């Protein structure tokens, strides 16, 4: 089959790779009809997650058709249109029973790497390096889906393909941000980042009844996109402190959601230069600009939710601000299996029109060009969808 593969730092190629096969009786094979770029994939592309191998297939956000099922698959059927959660979870371990699907004890067949990095291994993730299981990614014609009854969800006919696609990851991650922040009626929510996840977090906060939602984003085109679509006020990061105080009568937002990750942009300045140099020299693995800002600007006693992907360690973490302001910090990779059913209901009703994220659609063979557009944000690219 054809697939988009990682061939080195900032190097991609469309290659012929072996077709996936059923390896366990709980597996299914899904023919991919749409798959989409994600900001966390850029960390792989740039070499900041050092567990990629030449020829690894990228991609973790996808929708498709079931074409084969293992002997112990009970709920999925050949011919079903399904959206698949980006994280692999067994559904039966202690963590899964608590709803913490991305922390599954059985989803990552290569636990040693992340145990050494983080103390315990999370679940696995499609196309996200050998540290996260070494699973084949979704930028391909076919994908093996482990634990298919747990991670693949049938999509009602009335939901358009591009809308349902984002239930796989972006919409689920954004909804999780609002859920972990316990956003409810009357809250003021500030979201750092107007990419796909940030926009979904902002829309989720609106659906959950937040009184005010603001987005902090350095790019003018993305601020306009957020204002036009969601009708929210937006702020450049340099104006965030003053602007958020004005919106909240001097108190600060109740919930601050970070949706940027380890390659956060920052204005020129000493801290930005130190972060870039430290990351380039591998003195630190992250540029935690947005995390610092959420901690500084969240109200006293508020909640900070970290949704962006981080890999290791960061210098100059504002621990004093965190402790002395009495903040609650929550974070996780996405528990997609917990949220996808709710998201599909919202999508069916029209409340969550996530297809607005799909600014570009290309054939799988144009995968390198799709990532060029996405990485450099050319032509207003917010998310690039690939169709095998």
N, C-alpha and C positions, 0 to 999 in steps of 0.2 A: 504494500500500500504506500501511498504518498504521505509524507509528514513533514512538518517544519521542525528542524533540529538545531540544537545549539552546537556550533562548531568552534567555539572559542570566544574570548571576551569581545563583545560587540560584533559577533559574527554569527549569522544564521544562514541556513540553506534548506531548500526543499529537496528531500532525498527519498529514495525507496527504502523502506524498512520492513522487517517481517510483520505479517499480520498477527494481531494478538490472538491468543488461544485461551480457552477455558482451562484454568489451572486448579480450581477448587470447585466443588459442587455448588457453592453459593455464588459463583461468578455469573455474570452475563456479559455478552458482547453487544456494544451499542454502535450503530452506524451514526457518525456525527453529521448533523445537518447544519449546525451553526456553533461556532466557538469564538471566544472574544479575548482580546488582549486585556491584561490587568496590570496595574501599576506595580504590583509586587513581582511580576515577571521581569520588569526592568532591572531589579536587583540581581536576578540570575544572569541576564544579558550582560550586565556590566561587570560581572565577576565578584560581586560582594558576598555571594553565598558560595563558598569555595568547595562545593561538593557536586559540581556538575562534571559530566564526562562527555567527551566528543561524541556526537550522535544522539544525545538524549533528546527526546521529544518534549517540547514545551506545551503549556496550556493546561488550565484546570477549571475553566468555566465553560459549560457546554450543554447542548440539548441534542437529542437524536432519537433514533428508532431502535428498539430492541430487536436484534436479529438472531440471537442464540442465548439459551439459558442453561445453567447447570442443573443437575438432577435434584438438588435440594432447594432450588428457587421456587417459592410457592406463590408469591404475589405478583410477580412481573410476567408478562406474556410477550411472545414474539409478535412484532407488529405494533406494540404500544409506542406512542411518543412520550418520552420521558425527559425530565430535567434532572441532572445528577449533581448532588452536593459535592463541592470541591474537595472536602476532606473525607477520607476513608474511615469508616467506623463500623465495628462489629454489631453494635446494638445490644449486646448482652453483658458486657463487663460492668464493673462497678461504676466507672465514670459515665458510660453510656446510659446506665439506669438513672443517673442523676441528671441526664440531659446534657452532659458535657462531652458532646460527640467528638470535638476536635482533640480531646484529651484521651481518646480511646486507648486502652491498654494493649489492644491487639491490632490496631490499624497500621502500625509502622513495623515492617519486617526488618528494618535496620536500626534498632533502638540504640545501639552502642554509641553512635555519633552524638545524638542529642542528649543522651544520658551524661556523656562527658561534658557537653557544653552547658546543660541547664539543670542537671541533677536527676531529671526524669525525662522520658521520651513522650512527646505528644503523639497524636495519631499521624497517619500518613496523608499525603496530599498528591493528587494527580500532577505529574509533570513538574514537581518542585524539588528536584535534586535528590541525591541518594541519602541525604540526611533525613529527608521526609518520606522515605520508603522506596525510592527509585522506581516509582510507577510511571508507565508510559503516559504521556500527556494527551490533551484533547485536540491539539492542532494537528489532527490526523484524520484519516478516513474512518478508522475504527478505534475503539477503546475497550479494554477489558475493565469491567466494573466489579470489584470485589464486594461481597455482601450486598448484592443487588437489591434484595428486599428492603434493606435499611437505607441505602443511599440514593436510589433512583425513584423518582416520583412521577406518576402519570400526569400528563398535562391536559386539562379539559380543552375540548375542541374550540371553544369560544375565545381562548387566550391566544393572541398573535404570537408567532414564533419568537420574534425579537424581544417581546415583553417577557415571555416566560424564560428566555435565556438567562436573564440577569438574576433570576431566583437562585441560580446555581451558586453565585458568590457575592456579587456587588450589592444586590438588594438585601441579601441575607446578612451580610456584614454590616451594612448601614442600619438595618433594623435591630441587629444585636447591639449596636452602639446606643440606640435609644432605650433598649430593654435593660442593658447593664446599668445605664444611667438612671433607670426607673423614671423616665420622663413621663409626666402626666399633666393634666390640666393646670394652667397657671404658671408653668415653668418657663424660664428663659434659658434657651440653649444656644451655645456658640459652637460652631463646627469649623475646625481648621482644615482647609483643603476643599476645593470645588472640583475634584475629580469624581469618578463614578461613585466611589464609596462615600465621600463627603456629601455629595448631592443626595444619595439614598439615605444617609443618616439624617440630613435636614428634612427630607420629605417624611421620613418615618416619625420624626419628632412632631411634625405638623399633624400627621394622622393620629398620633397618640394624644393630641390636645394641647401641645405647648402654646403658651400665650405669645411668645416671641421666639423666632429663630434667626440667628445671624450667621453669616459665613465669612470667614477670614481667608483671603486668597490673594496672592501677589499678582496674578495675571488678569489684566483688564478684560480680555475676551471671556474668560471663565466667570468673572464676576458678573458680566452682562448676561451670560447664559443663565446663571443662577437667579438673577433678578427677574429675567423674562419668564422663566419656567415656573419658579417657585414663589415669586413675589416677595422675596426676603431681602432685607438690607444686607449689603456686603461691605467689607472693610479691607483695605490693604493692611498687611501685618504691622506696618509702622504706625498705623492709626488705630490699632485694635484696642490698646489700653484705654485711651480717651473715649473712643467710640462706644465701647461696651459699658463703660461707666455712665455715659450719657443715656444709653438705652435702658439702664437698670437703676436709675436714680442713685448712682454712686455705689451700688452694692456689688455688681459683677454678676455674671451668669451663674445659674444654679448648677448647670451641667456644661462641661467643656469637653468636646469630643475631638480627639486628634485622629485625622484620617489622611495622613501624609506618608509617614514611614521614614526609613533610614536615609533617604536621599533628599531631605528637605532643602528647599531653596531658602536663601536668606539674603537680605540686603548686604551690600558691601560693609565691611566693618571688621574689627579685630576678631570677634567671636566666630563670624562666618569663615574668615580665613583660617582660623585655628581648626575649626571643624573639618573644613575641606582638606587641609594639609594632614590632619590626623587620620582621616579616613583613607586618603591616598597612600599614606605611609603605613597603614594598618596598625597605627597606634591605638585607634578606636575603630569600631566597625560601623558606627552610626553617625549621622548628622542630626542630632535630636532637637533642632530648632523649634519645631512645632510642639514637642512635648514640653519644653521649657515654658513656652508661651501659654499653654493651657494651664500649667501649674501657677504661673504668675498672675494670670488674669481671671481664673475661676474665683468665685466669691469664697469668703471664709466659710468653712463647713460644707462646701460644695463637693461635687463629684467630678473627677476627671476620668474619661474613658479613652484608652489607647487602642485604636484599631489598626494603625499602620504597622507594617511588618518590620521587625527588628531582629537582629541575628545574634549579637554578642554583648558589647559593652560600649558605654559612652562616658566621656569625661564631662566635668562641670555639671553634674546633675543637681538640680536645686533641692536637695534633701531638706534643707532648713526651711524653705518656703512650704514644702509639702507638709512637714511635721507641725510647724507653728501655726499654719492656717487651718489645721484640723481637716485636711482633705481626705476623701475616700478615693482611692485609685482602683479601677477595674480594667481588665484587659483580657483578650483571648484571641486565638484564631477562631474562625467562624464555626459555630455550632449549627451548621446548615440544616441538619436533620430535625432540629428543634423548630426551625422557623419556616422552612419551605412550605408546609401546608397552609399556614396563615398567609404567606405572601401570595400563593396561588389564588386564595380567596379574594384578596385585595386586588389582584390583577384582573380576575374575572369580573369584579364589580366596576372596574375602571378607576378605582382610587389610586392605584400605583401604576402609572404609565411609564414604566422603566425603559421602554424602547427609545425614549428621548436620548438616552446615553449613546446610542449607536449612530455616531455621526458619519461613519465610513463603513462601507461593505465591500469586501474584496474576495476574490477566489483564493483558495489555499495556496495555489502556486504563486500568488503575490504576497506571501507571508513576510518576506524580508522588507518589502516596501511598506506593508501595513505597520510593522514595528518601527520603521524609520519615521513614518508620519506620527505614530503614537509617542515615540521617545522624544522627538523634537517638538511635538505639539503643533506641527505644521497644518495649515489649512483648517485650523480650528478643531483638530482631531481630539475628541474626548475619549472615545473608545472605537477601536477598529474590529469589526466582525469579519471572521473568515468563514467561507462556505466551502467545505471540501467537495 
